[in-house]
Amino acid sequence: MSDTATTTRPGRTVETVPVTRLGNGHDLELTVHRVVGTRPGKTLVAFGGIHGDEAMGPEEVRRLVTSVDPAELSGTIIAVPVANPYAYDAMSRFTPHDGLNLNRIFPGDRKGSVTEQLAAVLAEIITGADHFIDFHSSGLYSTVEYAYVMDDGRDMATGFGSPLLYHHAPYEGSSNAWAITNGISSTVCELGGGGQLTDAFLDKAVSRGRNMLKAIGMLDGEPEPPAAPQKVLTELVILRPTQGGAIISDYAPDRLGEVVKGGTVLGRVVDPYTFEVIEELVAPFESSVLVLTREGYTRTTPGDYGFMVGNADTTLTVEELFDR
Ligand SMILES: [Zn+2]
């Protein structure tokens, strides 16, 4: 963040970083929180709201950042709770101005469109970090729980302690891919969404986030190991309805993490005009673990996230992943 004064004294600051000026006369800025610990240490950058329909992320960042007292912190937390303010305002995955997905165009372009300029400023903020965490959730009508484990992010993923992890190549143009390109260890947390079980998920974001800070040496104390060994998914599929309408779900978000048999109907797409069932969303793996589900009745559009399911028969332990 070359264009802002960098605070190094212990305490909290909030600053705004200019991005561009819009045609409506409003300045597009990013609000950046900084918690500087009383002891030296590493720098963690945390983002929320890179997808504007994933409203749990900003609140997860707010609760985690405000839970940390500078007196207990070694190093610095730099947090951007709402990484795409106009998408957040529109409750959309995409920026209204140019229709782009902010999380597919890193490192952006300072001479580009609104989303490209946002990505460029955010990429600069990531570049100075030792660790990076991006808080996502499901969107308006579904609920999710897992986290990414990257090749250089073992401590972050085990510290965060999500019961289900996913190991894969980072999505091209994502904030996470940019962190990895810069040698920064990272994780992506997918937690909550759909307005379901919000208090429980927000509590998890804080307790797991603080545990992760212990695992990377920014808070004192030993990180608590996960209650059960974490499962690393190596196969994860999104079941997307090909037609719009309503989804009637048999597996509400309190079933997340459950394993169901292959062929189980997870939900049915119902035509709200004719009342016909026009599609079934079916568990594809012989042992299918539920990663993203929906409340009893929700709306959907073609290509939407219907359910997400992992293959429970090809999971690894964290040790197996890193020892293979
Ligand atoms: Zn997202």
Boltz pocket constraint, residues with backbone or C-beta under 6 A from the ligand:
constraints:
  - pocket:
      binder: B
      contacts: [[A, 50], [A, 51], [A, 54], [A, 136], [A, 137]]
      max_distance: 6.0
